[in-house]
Amino acid sequence: QVQLVESGGGLVQPGGSLRLSCAASGFIFSLYSMSWYRQAPGKERELVARISSTGGTGDYADSVKGRFTISRDNAKNTVHLRMNSLKPEDTAVYYCNVFYVYRAYWGQGTQVTVSS
């Protein structure tokens, strides 16, 4: 079965950095685009970044362009989200996502809190 396990969240000061990781299993990882979403309290879940199956193309929400970088390692079945220049408004639960066989799969999420 498809499993996505996120890690790397935590508390960071404004301007700081974090690197999130997602370990994937249960499907042929190298064939599928992967995404990171986030959900802040009281808000809808939103797409943060998406990367193509080969890692050659990345798309970003306007709010994170130039600060976040998505990458993947197809040999290790992992996808990462490097987050720099973090702002309080980046505070949210971050989820790894894959759309596989007509449905979306989600990890359990990892909390990112940006606060002084």
N, C-alpha and C positions, 0 to 999 in steps of 0.2 A: 504494500500500500504506500501511497505517497506520504512522505513525511518531510516537513520543513522545520528546522530548529534554529531559532535566532539566538544570538549572544552578542555581548559587547556594549549593551546599554549601561547607563549610570547617570550620576549627577556631575555636571560640569559647569564651570563658570562661563558667563558670556564671553565670546571671543575664543573659547577653547575648541578642542577637537575630540572626536570619537570615531572609532571604526567599528561598524556593525558587521557581523558575519551571519550567514545562513547556510547551514549544512543540509543538503537535499538528498533524498533517497527514494527508491520505489519507482523511478522512471528514468528514461535515458536523458540525463541532464543536458548533454551537449546538443540536443535537438530542439530545445525550448527556450524561448525568451523568458527572462526572469524579471520580477519587479519588486520594488520596495514601496509600500504604502505607509501612511501614518494616520493616527486618529487622536486628536486632542479632545480633552473633556468637553462635552457638549457640542462637538462638531462632527460632521460626517467624515468617514474615512476618505483620504485623498491620495492620489498617485504622486509619489515623490520622484521616482526614477525607474527607468526600464532599460534593459540591455538585451541586445539580440543574442541569438543562440551561439554565435561565434565570438561575441564580445566586440564586434567591430563597430557597433552603433549603440549610442546611449541617448536617451531622451530624458529631459528633466522638467519638473515644474518650474515655472518662472521664479517662484519664491526661493528656489535653492540653486538656480543656475550660477555657476562660478564659485560656489562654495562646497557643493557636494559632488562626489565622483563615484559612480557605480562601476564595479569591475567583477570579473568572474574568473574562476579557475576550473576549467572543464575536466582537468585531470583529477581534481579533488572534490568535484561536485559541490563547489561552494560559490556563493556570490557575496560580495562585500559592498558596503556603503561607507565611504570615507566622508566625514562631515567636518568641515572647517568653518571657522568664524561663526560659531553657533550663536544663536539669538534666543532670547526667552520664548519667542513665538515658535521655535522649533520643538518646544516641549510637547511630547506626545508618546503614545505607544507605537512603535515601528514594527511593521509586519512584512515578512517575506511572502511572495505570491508567485504561483505558477498557474497558468490556464492549461489544463491537461484533460484530454478526452471530454470536451464539452462542459467542463466545470472548473471552478476556481478552487484552489487549495491555499490554505493559509497556515502559517506557523502560529505559535502561541503568543508571539509578540515579545518585544523587549522595550522596557521603559527608558526613555531619554528625558532627563530633566535639566533644563538650562536655567540656572539661578545663581545669584551671588549670595 
